[in-house]
Amino acid sequence: MSNPTVKITTPVESRTVTTSKGMPKTIYYQRAEVETEKMRVQLEVEVDGPDKGYPVGVTKEWDLIPDLVPGRFGIELARRMTLIDPLPGKQQTKQQAA
């Protein structure tokens, strides 16, 4: 089993949400595509600020195991994704398969 790949598709965007204490908070994110062997979905990858994003078009791997956290009803995903650079051997294997 390989890690899901994450391709960044947009520059950093922002939105403002209201916290539980009624204070406004800015969330910075980039839209991305996550792909596994059996599915491809679009989602948002949170980043730390407007200048802390990933370059558009870059492909990373999602190190999923550290992002599994205990939740209210069992296992949940952490709010932030752990993205790592793909291993060189895996990238070549995908290109040969295509």
C-alpha positions in Angstrom: 0.0 0.0 0.0 1.4 3.4 -0.9 0.7 6.8 0.6 -2.0 8.9 -1.1 -0.6 11.6 -3.4 -1.6 15.2 -2.9 -1.4 17.7 -5.9 -1.8 21.4 -5.0 -4.1 23.0 -7.5 -4.5 26.7 -6.3 -2.5 29.4 -4.6 -3.1 30.2 -0.9 -6.7 31.5 -0.3 -8.3 32.6 3.0 -11.6 32.8 4.8 -12.7 34.1 8.1 -14.5 32.0 10.6 -15.9 32.8 14.1 -14.3 30.8 17.0 -16.4 29.4 19.8 -15.6 32.5 21.8 -17.0 34.8 19.1 -13.7 36.0 17.8 -12.9 36.1 14.1 -10.1 33.9 12.9 -8.5 33.7 9.4 -8.0 30.3 7.9 -5.4 30.0 5.1 -5.7 27.0 2.7 -5.0 25.7 -0.8 -7.2 23.5 -2.8 -5.7 20.1 -3.7 -6.5 16.7 -5.2 -5.9 13.6 -3.2 -5.4 10.4 -5.2 -5.2 6.8 -4.0 -5.4 3.5 -6.0 -9.2 3.5 -5.8 -10.3 7.2 -5.6 -9.5 10.8 -6.4 -11.1 13.6 -4.3 -10.7 17.4 -4.0 -10.1 19.0 -0.6 -8.4 21.9 1.2 -4.9 21.7 2.7 -4.5 24.2 5.6 -1.3 26.2 5.7 0.1 28.5 8.3 -0.1 31.8 6.4 -0.5 33.5 3.1 3.3 33.1 2.3 3.6 29.6 3.8 1.8 27.6 1.0 3.1 25.0 -1.5 3.9 25.9 -5.1 0.9 25.3 -7.4 1.3 22.0 -9.3 3.6 20.4 -6.7 2.9 16.7 -5.8 3.5 15.5 -2.3 2.7 12.3 -0.4 0.3 12.3 2.6 2.0 10.5 5.5 -1.4 9.4 6.8 -0.3 7.4 10.0 0.7 10.5 12.1 -2.6 12.2 11.2 -4.8 9.4 12.7 -5.9 10.7 16.1 -8.3 9.5 18.8 -11.7 11.1 18.4 -15.0 11.3 20.0 -16.4 8.3 18.1 -13.2 6.4 17.3 -10.3 7.3 14.9 -10.4 10.7 13.2 -8.1 12.7 11.0 -6.0 15.6 12.3 -7.0 19.0 11.0 -3.5 19.5 9.4 -2.1 17.1 6.8 1.4 15.7 7.1 2.8 16.1 3.6 6.2 14.7 2.6 8.2 14.6 -0.5 7.6 11.5 -2.6 10.4 8.9 -2.7 12.3 9.0 -6.0 11.8 5.3 -6.7 8.0 5.6 -6.3 7.8 8.5 -8.7 9.6 6.6 -11.5 7.4 3.6 -11.0 4.2 5.7 -11.4 5.6 7.3 -14.6 6.5 3.9 -16.1 3.0 2.6 -15.4 1.4 5.5 -17.2 
